[in-house]
Amino acid sequence: MMRVFLAARACALAGLWVVAAAPALAATHVIGPDSPPAAFALAVDGAKDGDEIVVLPGTYKGAIGVVEQKRLTIRGQGKRPVFLYDGKVAEGKALLVVKSGHVTVENIEFRGARAPDGNGAGIRFEKGRLEVRRCAFFDNENGLLTANFRDAELMVLESEFAHAPREVGGLNHLLYVGTIKSFTLSGSRLHNGFEGHLVKSRARENHLLYNMIRDGASGEASYEVDLPNGGRATLIGNVIAQSPRSQNPVLVSYGAEGRLWDDNTLVLSHNTLISEGWRPAWFLRVHRDRVEGIGEVLALNNLVVGSGVFELGARGTFTGNRPATLGMLADVVTGAFELPPDSFWRGRVPDPRTALGRDLAPKAEFEWPATLRPIPADRVRWVPGAYQR
């Protein structure tokens, strides 16, 4: 069955039509931009396990919802629909609250969320498994915020987080992951923070792969990546760049708030770490004094751009990492962060597939505006940093 929640100003039922179809196990619910704000919540409430809610292009002012199904997909169709805050959030938390189940949210923009406790989020994820694909989170107190259930899993793919509210003392994070089982961020762009961090995760397993985590000229974030409680963390193929206006010299921080997990390891391979400011940066800070028994710390073939320190205090295996200046990159102004074809460093790093006894080679690269392009599997001439092109 297909249930269509569409705008019809002349309709006595506020734009709700039901179109019968052949019997099926799942239904598709379609929301149009002229529907009343409650239409989305009604669609979510009325959906059964396995259903899909399709949101047509447009701006949805005041649309909120709470997902409690075991399995549900919410998908924007065509040009990305916008869910715009209009004075209220679901359960006092977010524009969309995901309570449990296996939920997929695709091609939706969440904008402007505010809440009484200062933690208004585009999406608040609590339990289960959430996949966020090709979404955007702008001007929210927290773009995406999770709860602290240790069996929860979060995947964020090809999405954008930006424009933290300029609230002094607010410590608004673009993406804030609590104490959950696993967190994957891939092919995504994060920029223009303020006081808070671009990415903060307390998850047991963290996989940051092929992202553009660059605050930008007007950004004033603190850390670009904060892993405050350790855990198993793998960062491969990211561009991580600190703004000249950053409020903290550290780009990647590990363990600043103490140990939470039994297994604590950190791997950085083929990242491009950039300081765009005048002061020296602390590219990687590992807080061994706060996280007892840290296991391996591996750093392979990273490109460290700008003045500052990288290995200081980390105490691990550092191989193939190369220094550079902003002028050595192709074109920082246009976002071309690769080394030019005639760079001295091309072909002068260890093979990441075998150098440390495991395959740590990047398999893709970030592509503007927020997607991935694969790296050919037969590459033999490796380049330090995120870009192999």
Secondary structure, 3 states (H helix, E strand, C coil): CEEEECCCCCCCCCCEEEECCCCCCCCEEEECCCCCCHHHHHHHHHCCCCCEEEECCCEEECCCEEECCCEEEEEECCCCCEEECCCCCECCCEEEEECCCEEEEECCEEECCCCCCCCCEEEEECCCEEEEECCEEECCCEEEEECCCCCCEEEEECCEEECCCCCCCCCECCEEECCCCEEEEECCEEECCEECCCEEECCCEEEEECCEEECCCCCECCCCEEECCCCEEEEECCEEEECCCCCCCEEEEECCCCCCCCCCEEEEECCEEEECCCCCEEEEEECCCCCCCCCCEEEECCEEECCEECCCCCCCEEECCEEECHHHCCECCCCECCCCCCCCCCCCCCCCCCCCCCCCCCCEEEECCCEEEECCCCCCCCCCCCCCC
